[in-house]
Amino acid sequence: MTDTTASNHELIPAEDAALVASEEWQEQYADEVAAELAAEQGDSSSAGELIVSFTQAAANQPLAEPADWLTNQLQPHAELWPDRASMERDITEIVATALRQAELKQELAAARDQGKSRESWLATSLANAAKQHGILSVGDYGAVIDEALKRSNTTMRTIVTCKNMQLSQARNLDGFIAEVHHVNTFNVNAAAAGSDARASVVINPGKAFAKNSVDIHIHDCQGKVVRRYQAKYGADAGATEELFERGDYRGQRKLVPQGQAADMRKSASEVIEFEGIESTPLSKKEAKRQQEQVQNEQHVHELDWKSADALTVGKRIGKEAAIAVGMSLCLQAGAVIARRCWNRLRGKENISLQQEGKDFLAQSVNSSGKVLLNVAASGALMVASKRGLLGESLKHSPAGRIATIASVALDNVKTMAQLARGEISKSEALDQMANTTACSIAGLALASEGAALGAAIGTVLGPIGTFVGGLTGGIVGGMLGSTAANLAYNASKSLIGQGVALVNSVAQTFSVGVKSIGNAFSRLFA
C-alpha cells in the first residue's frame, strides 16, 4: 500500500539494500510476480515462447525488410486486431519507433563525444518535442515527464522496501487508488451526515509493510478503530479471490471491486461501512481509468515548470531518469523468470539457429544497430500483450510503448554483455543504462504529448516495463548461448549494489536542487 501522490525521494536503508541484493529475495520476488501474473490470467512461459519464436525467425532471415517481415510474422495472430488497417498501423508504429530509438542513440552518442552532457542533450530533445507538438513552454512538457517518472520511481522504491515480500500492492497503482477512493468518499459522506467517524489508509512512511497488514481503518468519534478492511482489486472475482487466498486476513473485512462481491465464494463488500455511512463503490475498470489520470496529473513541486529553461528541465528529469535506472537494477524478477523460461524452452527441438542466425543475433545485441531484432522483440511483445500474457495493464498498450520497452531491453542486454566480457566497468555500465533511459524519454516525448506522454513513461520505465524488459532481455540473452547468458545474468546481479547507491546518491540532491545533479553523476560515472 502506498500514497497515490508523489513524495520527496527517500533513501533506501542499508539493511533493505543488502536484502534486495540477495539471491533469495530476487527469487522470492520473482515467485510473487509470477503468482500475480497468473492471477491476472497472464503466462510468462507463453510470452517467452513468443519472444523466442519471433527472435528465431528474425535471426534466420537477417536481411529481411523489417516492415514486410513483421507483416508476415503477425499474420497467424491477425485475429488480435479488429481489422487489417489496425494491424498495419501498429506495424508502422513499431518500425518507426525502432528507427527513431536507433537515431536518438546515435545523436546522444555524438553529443557526448563532443563533450556535451546527457542532460543538455535531453534538454534539446525535449525542447524539439515541445515545439513539434505546438507547446510553447518546454517546462509544460517537462512537468508531465517529471511527474510520471517520480510516480513510477516511488512505486518501485516501495517494492524494494517491502521486506516481507508483500509486493503485489506496490505494483498495482489502481489498488492504491481504490483504497484512497473508498476512504475519501466515506469521509465525504460521513461529514455530510454530521458523523465524526473517519476512514484512513494505513500507511507507515519509510517503513516496510508488515505481512497481511490492514489496508483501511475506520475510526469512531473517539478515535477507536471500529473497522478493518483488506482491499484486493483483481481483474475479476476469481482473480480477486485468489489474491485473498495468498494471505491470512482474519479480523479484516474484504473490500472488492464493484460488481464482484456476488461472485465471491466468501463474504465480501464493495464498500466500506460504519453506522449506515458507506463509501462509493468503484469498479476495476474505473480504478484503471483513474490510474491513468493520477499518473498524468501535473503537479508543481519546488521547481517552477512554467518559467524553467530547457537545461534546468533536462537536469531535473535527468535526476529522475537516474533513479529509474537504479531501481530497475534492484528489480530483476523479469530476468529471473526469463532464466526459468529459457531452461524449459531450450530442450525443445525447434529452438535452434543456423550459424548465420547466431551471428546476426550476436551482432545485433552487441551493436544495438540492427532494427530487425528490435522489431522482432516488439512484435512478440505486442502479440503477448494483446493475448493478455503480460497481464491486464499492458493488454491495450499502444504499439509505440511496447516497442520502446523492447528497445530499452535490448540496449541493456548489450550493456550487460559488455560488462560480463570486461569491456566496460560497472560505472560505465550505469552510464550506458542512463543513456538508454534518456533516449527512451526523448523518444516517448517525440511520439506522445499531454496525458498520453505521462502514461507512456509510467508504462515503459515503471515496474511493469521493468519486468517485461527483464523478461525480454533475459530470453534474447539466453539465445546467445548458456555461457554468455550466465555471464550477463551475473553481471546484472553484480550491479544491484551500484543501483542502490545510485538511487541514494541522486535522491540526496533533491533537497539541494537541480544544480547538484551533475555532481552526483560525476561521482557515480567517473
MIBAFI-290455 format. One record per residue (C-alpha): z, y, x; residue number from 1. Coordinates in steps of 0.2 Angstrom, whole numbers, plus 5000, padded with zeros to 4 digits. Layout:
% residues N
((Z Y X) NUM)
...
END
This chain:
% residues 526
((5000 5000 5000) 1)
((4996 5017 5006) 2)
((4994 5035 5000) 3)
((4977 5040 4994) 4)
((4976 5056 5004) 5)
((4973 5058 5022) 6)
((4988 5062 5033) 7)
((4990 5068 5050) 8)
((4987 5054 5063) 9)
((5002 5044 5069) 10)
((5004 5034 5085) 11)
((5003 5015 5085) 12)
((5020 5009 5091) 13)
((5021 4999 5107) 14)
((5028 4984 5098) 15)
((5013 4984 5085) 16)
((5001 4986 5099) 17)
((5007 4971 5108) 18)
((5007 4961 5091) 19)
((4989 4966 5087) 20)
((4983 4961 5104) 21)
((4990 4943 5102) 22)
((4978 4929 5098) 23)
((4990 4923 5084) 24)
((4989 4940 5075) 25)
((4970 4941 5076) 26)
((4968 4923 5070) 27)
((4980 4926 5055) 28)
((4971 4942 5051) 29)
((4955 4933 5051) 30)
((4963 4920 5039) 31)
((4969 4934 5027) 32)
((4952 4942 5027) 33)
((4943 4926 5024) 34)
((4955 4922 5009) 35)
((4952 4939 5002) 36)
((4934 4937 5003) 37)
((4934 4921 4995) 38)
((4945 4928 4981) 39)
((4930 4940 4978) 40)
((4918 4926 4977) 41)
((4912 4930 4995) 42)
((4907 4917 5008) 43)
((4906 4922 5026) 44)
((4899 4905 5031) 45)
((4884 4908 5020) 46)
((4882 4925 5026) 47)
((4882 4918 5044) 48)
((4868 4906 5040) 49)
((4858 4921 5033) 50)
((4861 4930 5049) 51)
((4856 4915 5060) 52)
((4840 4912 5049) 53)
((4834 4929 5050) 54)
((4838 4931 5068) 55)
((4830 4915 5072) 56)
((4814 4920 5063) 57)
((4813 4936 5072) 58)
((4816 4928 5089) 59)
((4802 4916 5086) 60)
((4790 4930 5081) 61)
((4794 4943 5094) 62)
((4778 4953 5092) 63)
((4778 4954 5073) 64)
((4777 4972 5065) 65)
((4794 4975 5058) 66)
((4790 4980 5040) 67)
((4777 4966 5037) 68)
((4789 4954 5045) 69)
((4804 4959 5034) 70)
((4792 4959 5018) 71)
((4788 4941 5021) 72)
((4806 4936 5026) 73)
((4813 4944 5010) 74)
((4800 4935 4998) 75)
((4811 4920 4995) 76)
((4825 4932 4989) 77)
((4814 4944 4979) 78)
((4824 4940 4963) 79)
((4839 4950 4970) 80)
((4828 4966 4967) 81)
((4824 4972 4949) 82)
((4806 4974 4955) 83)
((4794 4974 4970) 84)
((4795 4993 4971) 85)
((4813 4992 4974) 86)
((4812 4979 4987) 87)
((4799 4989 4996) 88)
((4809 5005 4996) 89)
((4824 4995 5004) 90)
((4812 4988 5017) 91)
((4805 5006 5021) 92)
((4823 5012 5022) 93)
((4829 4998 5034) 94)
((4814 5000 5046) 95)
((4816 5019 5045) 96)
((4835 5018 5049) 97)
((4832 5006 5064) 98)
((4819 5018 5071) 99)
((4830 5033 5068) 100)
((4845 5025 5077) 101)
((4834 5020 5092) 102)
((4828 5038 5093) 103)
((4845 5045 5092) 104)
((4852 5034 5105) 105)
((4838 5039 5117) 106)
((4842 5058 5113) 107)
((4860 5056 5116) 108)
((4857 5047 5132) 109)
((4845 5060 5138) 110)
((4858 5074 5134) 111)
((4872 5066 5143) 112)
((4860 5063 5158) 113)
((4858 5082 5158) 114)
((4876 5084 5159) 115)
((4879 5088 5140) 116)
((4894 5081 5132) 117)
((4894 5069 5117) 118)
((4902 5082 5106) 119)
((4889 5096 5110) 120)
((4875 5084 5106) 121)
((4884 5078 5090) 122)
((4886 5097 5085) 123)
((4867 5100 5087) 124)
((4863 5084 5077) 125)
((4874 5089 5063) 126)
((4868 5107 5063) 127)
((4850 5100 5061) 128)
((4855 5088 5047) 129)
((4864 5103 5038) 130)
((4848 5113 5040) 131)
((4837 5098 5034) 132)
((4847 5097 5018) 133)
((4847 5115 5015) 134)
((4866 5118 5019) 135)
((4869 5135 5026) 136)
((4886 5131 5035) 137)
((4887 5116 5047) 138)
((4906 5117 5043) 139)
((4902 5112 5025) 140)
((4894 5096 5032) 141)
((4907 5093 5045) 142)
((4921 5094 5031) 143)
((4913 5079 5022) 144)
((4912 5069 5038) 145)
((4929 5073 5045) 146)
((4937 5068 5028) 147)
((4928 5052 5027) 148)
((4932 5047 5045) 149)
((4950 5052 5043) 150)
((4952 5041 5027) 151)
((4944 5026 5035) 152)
((4954 5028 5051) 153)
((4970 5030 5041) 154)
((4966 5014 5031) 155)
((4963 5004 5047) 156)
((4979 5011 5055) 157)
((4988 5004 5040) 158)
((4981 4987 5043) 159)
((4986 4987 5062) 160)
((5004 4991 5057) 161)
((5006 4978 5044) 162)
((5017 4966 5054) 163)
((5019 4953 5040) 164)
((5001 4951 5038) 165)
((5001 4960 5021) 166)
((4983 4966 5024) 167)
((4974 4964 5008) 168)
((4980 4980 5001) 169)
((4976 4990 5016) 170)
((4958 4985 5015) 171)
((4956 4989 4996) 172)
((4957 5008 4993) 173)
((4954 5005 4975) 174)
((4970 4996 4974) 175)
((4979 5011 4981) 176)
((4970 5022 4968) 177)
((4976 5011 4954) 178)
((4994 5012 4959) 179)
((4993 5031 4960) 180)
((4984 5032 4944) 181)
((4997 5022 4935) 182)
((5011 5032 4942) 183)
((5003 5049 4939) 184)
((4998 5045 4921) 185)
((5015 5038 4917) 186)
((5024 5053 4924) 187)
((5012 5065 4914) 188)
((5016 5055 4898) 189)
((5035 5055 4902) 190)
((5035 5074 4904) 191)
((5025 5076 4888) 192)
((5038 5066 4879) 193)
((5053 5075 4886) 194)
((5059 5060 4896) 195)
((5066 5061 4913) 196)
((5060 5044 4918) 197)
((5048 5044 4933) 198)
((5037 5032 4942) 199)
((5034 5032 4961) 200)
((5023 5022 4973) 201)
((5034 5013 4985) 202)
((5029 5020 5002) 203)
((5038 5019 5019) 204)
((5028 5031 5030) 205)
((5026 5025 5048) 206)
((5034 5008 5044) 207)
((5026 4991 5042) 208)
((5025 4984 5024) 209)
((5038 4970 5020) 210)
((5031 4954 5014) 211)
((5030 4953 4995) 212)
((5036 4972 4994) 213)
((5036 4981 4977) 214)
((5021 4992 4974) 215)
((5028 5004 4960) 216)
((5046 5008 4954) 217)
((5051 5017 4938) 218)
((5067 5026 4939) 219)
((5078 5031 4924) 220)
((5085 5049 4921) 221)
((5099 5044 4934) 222)
((5088 5038 4947) 223)
((5091 5020 4945) 224)
((5076 5008 4947) 225)
((5073 5000 4930) 226)
((5056 4993 4933) 227)
((5047 4985 4947) 228)
((5028 4982 4947) 229)
((5016 4972 4959) 230)
((4998 4978 4957) 231)
((4983 4967 4960) 232)
((4966 4973 4957) 233)
((4954 4958 4959) 234)
((4936 4958 4953) 235)
((4940 4948 4938) 236)
((4956 4939 4930) 237)
((4953 4923 4941) 238)
((4952 4933 4957) 239)
((4967 4944 4952) 240)
((4977 4928 4948) 241)
((4973 4921 4965) 242)
((4979 4937 4973) 243)
((4996 4935 4964) 244)
((4997 4916 4969) 245)
((4997 4921 4988) 246)
((5014 4929 4987) 247)
((5032 4927 4979) 248)
((5033 4942 4967) 249)
((5048 4936 4957) 250)
((5058 4950 4949) 251)
((5042 4961 4949) 252)
((5031 4963 4934) 253)
((5012 4960 4936) 254)
((5000 4975 4934) 255)
((4982 4971 4932) 256)
((4965 4980 4928) 257)
((4961 4985 4910) 258)
((4953 4970 4901) 259)
((4960 4956 4912) 260)
((4978 4953 4905) 261)
((4972 4942 4891) 262)
((4963 4931 4903) 263)
((4978 4928 4915) 264)
((4987 4912 4914) 265)
((5004 4920 4916) 266)
((5010 4936 4908) 267)
((5003 4952 4915) 268)
((5002 4970 4909) 269)
((4988 4983 4910) 270)
((5000 4997 4910) 271)
((5017 5002 4917) 272)
((5030 5005 4904) 273)
((5048 5010 4900) 274)
((5056 5015 4884) 275)
((5040 5017 4875) 276)
((5031 5028 4888) 277)
((5016 5020 4896) 278)
((5003 5024 4909) 279)
((4985 5024 4905) 280)
((4975 5008 4908) 281)
((4962 5008 4922) 282)
((4948 4995 4924) 283)
((4942 4988 4941) 284)
((4926 4997 4939) 285)
((4934 5014 4936) 286)
((4945 5011 4951) 287)
((4930 5008 4962) 288)
((4922 5023 4955) 289)
((4937 5034 4959) 290)
((4937 5026 4976) 291)
((4921 5034 4980) 292)
((4927 5050 4973) 293)
((4943 5050 4983) 294)
((4934 5046 4999) 295)
((4922 5060 4997) 296)
((4933 5074 4992) 297)
((4933 5089 5004) 298)
((4950 5095 5009) 299)
((4953 5109 5021) 300)
((4966 5104 5035) 301)
((4971 5116 5049) 302)
((4953 5119 5053) 303)
((4944 5132 5043) 304)
((4927 5122 5040) 305)
((4919 5137 5031) 306)
((4919 5148 5047) 307)
((4919 5134 5060) 308)
((4905 5134 5073) 309)
((4894 5119 5076) 310)
((4903 5115 5093) 311)
((4920 5116 5085) 312)
((4914 5104 5071) 313)
((4907 5092 5084) 314)
((4923 5091 5094) 315)
((4934 5088 5078) 316)
((4923 5075 5072) 317)
((4922 5068 5090) 318)
((4940 5065 5089) 319)
((4940 5055 5073) 320)
((4925 5045 5079) 321)
((4935 5041 5095) 322)
((4949 5035 5084) 323)
((4937 5024 5074) 324)
((4931 5016 5090) 325)
((4949 5012 5095) 326)
((4954 5005 5078) 327)
((4938 4994 5077) 328)
((4943 4986 5093) 329)
((4960 4982 5085) 330)
((4952 4973 5070) 331)
((4942 4958 5076) 332)
((4943 4947 5061) 333)
((4924 4948 5060) 334)
((4922 4942 5077) 335)
((4935 4928 5075) 336)
((4926 4922 5058) 337)
((4909 4923 5067) 338)
((4915 4911 5080) 339)
((4921 4899 5067) 340)
((4905 4900 5058) 341)
((4894 4898 5073) 342)
((4904 4882 5078) 343)
((4900 4875 5061) 344)
((4882 4880 5062) 345)
((4877 4876 5080) 346)
((4877 4857 5077) 347)
((4863 4859 5064) 348)
((4846 4853 5070) 349)
((4837 4868 5063) 350)
((4847 4880 5073) 351)
((4835 4881 5088) 352)
((4825 4894 5098) 353)
((4810 4892 5108) 354)
((4811 4899 5126) 355)
((4801 4914 5121) 356)
((4813 4917 5106) 357)
((4828 4916 5118) 358)
((4820 4928 5130) 359)
((4817 4940 5115) 360)
((4835 4939 5109) 361)
((4842 4942 5126) 362)
((4830 4956 5130) 363)
((4834 4964 5113) 364)
((4853 4963 5114) 365)
((4853 4969 5132) 366)
((4842 4984 5129) 367)
((4845 4988 5111) 368)
((4827 4994 5111) 369)
((4819 4981 5100) 370)
((4818 4987 5082) 371)
((4814 4970 5076) 372)
((4831 4962 5079) 373)
((4839 4977 5070) 374)
((4828 4975 5056) 375)
((4831 4956 5055) 376)
((4850 4958 5055) 377)
((4849 4972 5042) 378)
((4838 4961 5031) 379)
((4851 4947 5032) 380)
((4865 4958 5028) 381)
((4855 4966 5014) 382)
((4852 4948 5006) 383)
((4870 4943 5009) 384)
((4877 4959 5001) 385)
((4866 4958 4986) 386)
((4872 4940 4984) 387)
((4890 4945 4984) 388)
((4893 4935 5000) 389)
((4901 4950 5008) 390)
((4912 4955 4993) 391)
((4910 4966 4979) 392)
((4912 4983 4988) 393)
((4895 4980 4998) 394)
((4885 4972 4983) 395)
((4877 4988 4979) 396)
((4877 4997 4995) 397)
((4861 5007 4999) 398)
((4849 4999 5012) 399)
((4852 5013 5025) 400)
((4871 5010 5026) 401)
((4868 4991 5028) 402)
((4855 4994 5042) 403)
((4867 5006 5051) 404)
((4881 4993 5051) 405)
((4868 4981 5059) 406)
((4863 4994 5072) 407)
((4881 4998 5077) 408)
((4885 4979 5078) 409)
((4870 4975 5089) 410)
((4874 4990 5101) 411)
((4892 4984 5103) 412)
((4886 4966 5107) 413)
((4876 4974 5121) 414)
((4891 4983 5127) 415)
((4902 4968 5127) 416)
((4889 4958 5136) 417)
((4888 4971 5149) 418)
((4907 4971 5151) 419)
((4908 4952 5152) 420)
((4895 4952 5166) 421)
((4905 4965 5176) 422)
((4891 4978 5174) 423)
((4902 4991 5167) 424)
((4921 4995 5167) 425)
((4932 4995 5152) 426)
((4932 5014 5151) 427)
((4913 5014 5152) 428)
((4913 5001 5138) 429)
((4924 5013 5127) 430)
((4912 5027 5131) 431)
((4897 5017 5126) 432)
((4905 5012 5109) 433)
((4909 5031 5106) 434)
((4891 5035 5109) 435)
((4886 5021 5096) 436)
((4898 5029 5084) 437)
((4892 5046 5087) 438)
((4874 5040 5084) 439)
((4879 5032 5068) 440)
((4887 5048 5061) 441)
((4872 5058 5066) 442)
((4860 5045 5058) 443)
((4870 5045 5042) 444)
((4871 5064 5042) 445)
((4852 5065 5043) 446)
((4850 5052 5029) 447)
((4863 5057 5017) 448)
((4872 5073 5010) 449)
((4887 5078 5000) 450)
((4896 5063 4991) 451)
((4884 5050 4997) 452)
((4887 5055 5016) 453)
((4906 5053 5014) 454)
((4904 5036 5005) 455)
((4891 5031 5019) 456)
((4903 5035 5033) 457)
((4918 5026 5024) 458)
((4907 5011 5022) 459)
((4900 5010 5040) 460)
((4915 5015 5050) 461)
((4929 5009 5039) 462)
((4937 4992 5038) 463)
((4923 4984 5028) 464)
((4909 4989 5040) 465)
((4920 4984 5055) 466)
((4922 4967 5048) 467)
((4904 4965 5044) 468)
((4898 4972 5060) 469)
((4910 4960 5069) 470)
((4903 4945 5060) 471)
((4885 4950 5063) 472)
((4888 4954 5082) 473)
((4898 4938 5084) 474)
((4884 4927 5076) 475)
((4870 4935 5086) 476)
((4880 4934 5102) 477)
((4883 4915 5098) 478)
((4864 4913 5098) 479)
((4863 4919 5116) 480)
((4872 4903 5122) 481)
((4890 4897 5122) 482)
((4894 4904 5139) 483)
((4888 4921 5136) 484)
((4896 4921 5119) 485)
((4913 4916 5125) 486)
((4912 4929 5139) 487)
((4908 4943 5127) 488)
((4921 4937 5115) 489)
((4934 4938 5128) 490)
((4928 4954 5134) 491)
((4930 4961 5117) 492)
((4948 4955 5116) 493)
((4952 4962 5133) 494)
((4948 4980 5126) 495)
((4961 4979 5112) 496)
((4974 4987 5123) 497)
((4962 5001 5128) 498)
((4958 5003 5109) 499)
((4976 5006 5105) 500)
((4978 5018 5120) 501)
((4963 5027 5114) 502)
((4970 5029 5096) 503)
((4986 5036 5103) 504)
((4979 5047 5116) 505)
((4967 5056 5104) 506)
((4980 5056 5090) 507)
((4992 5066 5101) 508)
((4979 5080 5102) 509)
((4979 5083 5084) 510)
((4994 5095 5084) 511)
((4987 5104 5099) 512)
((4970 5107 5092) 513)
((4952 5103 5095) 514)
((4951 5111 5112) 515)
((4962 5097 5119) 516)
((4950 5083 5113) 517)
((4939 5084 5129) 518)
((4954 5081 5139) 519)
((4958 5065 5130) 520)
((4941 5059 5133) 521)
((4941 5063 5151) 522)
((4957 5053 5154) 523)
((4951 5038 5145) 524)
((4932 5038 5150) 525)
((4934 5043 5168) 526)
END
